[in-house]
């Protein structure tokens, strides 16, 4: 069976089924004020116990990704919005504390699961994890533990929480396979940081596996084999050895500069959501940040963050980057990214509607606050500002006018900032890609967002299972748009990078270099593999690949050619 490989590596071991108990509503209502107050106090006590438990876990663990996720759980547990939601369910709707918590968590989970952005959608698992943790303390239930069969256990589950992944005993557990999940789930991130092979999104087929079945799991390809024959076992045992040897070689690349054999220097950067993500970027040999998302700063709150709160957030990142460039994308809300405290209109096509830069240009008060915070933080490092979802040159000019207003307000207040801060735009709408020559005259850099560019160009909702196969970044139409953007940026002597998923696809690396791309930004863990391709090839070969691919008329031929050439 096939799933999504989220943490590379090959494991051969024995299946252990992890059963999860779903919380159920009791339907019991509260009759008097005393009971309401008692249930609210019970909730508060459970949260205190949950916070204490998570803090104990933080002290016990050394994995940086795990600690960061646990610290985020503490922040969410302490969030007044969570308490307000539960108290409202108890005091207004007279629900008992269990039902109140389940309803509140379910509502928050639904908000995240309805988001289009895969990274944000994956946060639903974290919310469920936090809710389950509080429920256990409400009911004095023991914490779940994965009981392995022995030293070669592969955990099989419908889903697996970040907490389970963090506390997993790596002396016994050698792999994970789940029915649901995504590459950006925290469970996947932790598995990858621990070097634990993992496959998610296997679907209902995974349910056929029984405790004790022999499993081969390939976290690179997403393949899961059940009770294979002896020859297959021998083949994968050899593949496991080959993979381990390759990983050892990749780790040696951390301090190697990404320069081709003919001397062309390439920039490899990381995509991050907060300052702590920089640890991984630098650990994997990244040279800066090609995309810093700012949406998480606005989530899980009951009001917009103040200018000072935002300033502290950006300043921390700038300082931690130690002079390396950090491209900060202004807030990209709307569409799938909804804020509980910001009522956006219901739209038939939210992804084509009131979102991202369109909201910012309409709500200039919110936009100026963020811009002023970024500008103030810019004196502490090499921050750059990037506007998302630009469709026309008028939008760029409007955004720059508002930025100038933010600068003037700071100057009048005597606040220091980098007046020469670089300004760029995301190229993720076809109209922007087509008019790249015009847009290049207004900005300092482009960053190509291939995820949305591909979706909008091909008119494909990649989350729609009926048509997701049509989502194809190697479609000649998509590639020609990308080629035009890179070409126009280079002609106009402005910087151009790529921060979409295509930047981390090894099949695309040389093709993009052949187009003239010299700046790739991706998840930190993808950096070594892309670096290996760069240092073992030259620009002449990249241009040969580019010329061959641009002459092809369909993605099947393109992929076949790349697979046999790279």
Secondary structure, DSSP 8 states (H G I E B T S, - for coil): -B-EEEE--EEEEEEEEE----------B--SHHHHHHHHHHHHHHHHHHHHHHHHHHHH---HHHHHHHHHHHHHHT-HHHHHHHHHHHHTT-B-HHHHHHHHHHHHHHHHHT-SSHHHHTTHHHHHHHHHHHHHHHTT--------SSTTEEEEES---HHHHHT--TTTEEEEEESS--TTSHHHHHHHHTT-EEEE--GGGGGG--TT-EEEEETTTTEEEES--HHHHHHHHHHHHHHHHHHHHHHTTTTS--B-TTS-B-EEEEEESSGGGHHHHHHTT--SEEEE--GGGGSSSSS---HHHHHHHHHHHHHHHTT-EEEEE----BTTB-BTTB-----TTGGGSS-THHHHHH-HHHHHHHHHHHHHHGGGSEEEEEE-S--SHHHHHHHHHHHHHHHHHHHHTT----TT--EEEEE-SHHHHHTHHHHTTT-SEEEE-HHHHHHHHHT--TT-TTTGGG--TTSHHHHHHHHHHHHHHHHTT-EEEE-SGGGG-TTTHHHHHHHT--EEEE-GGGHHHHHHHHHT--HHHHHHHHHHHHT--SHHHHHHHHHHH-
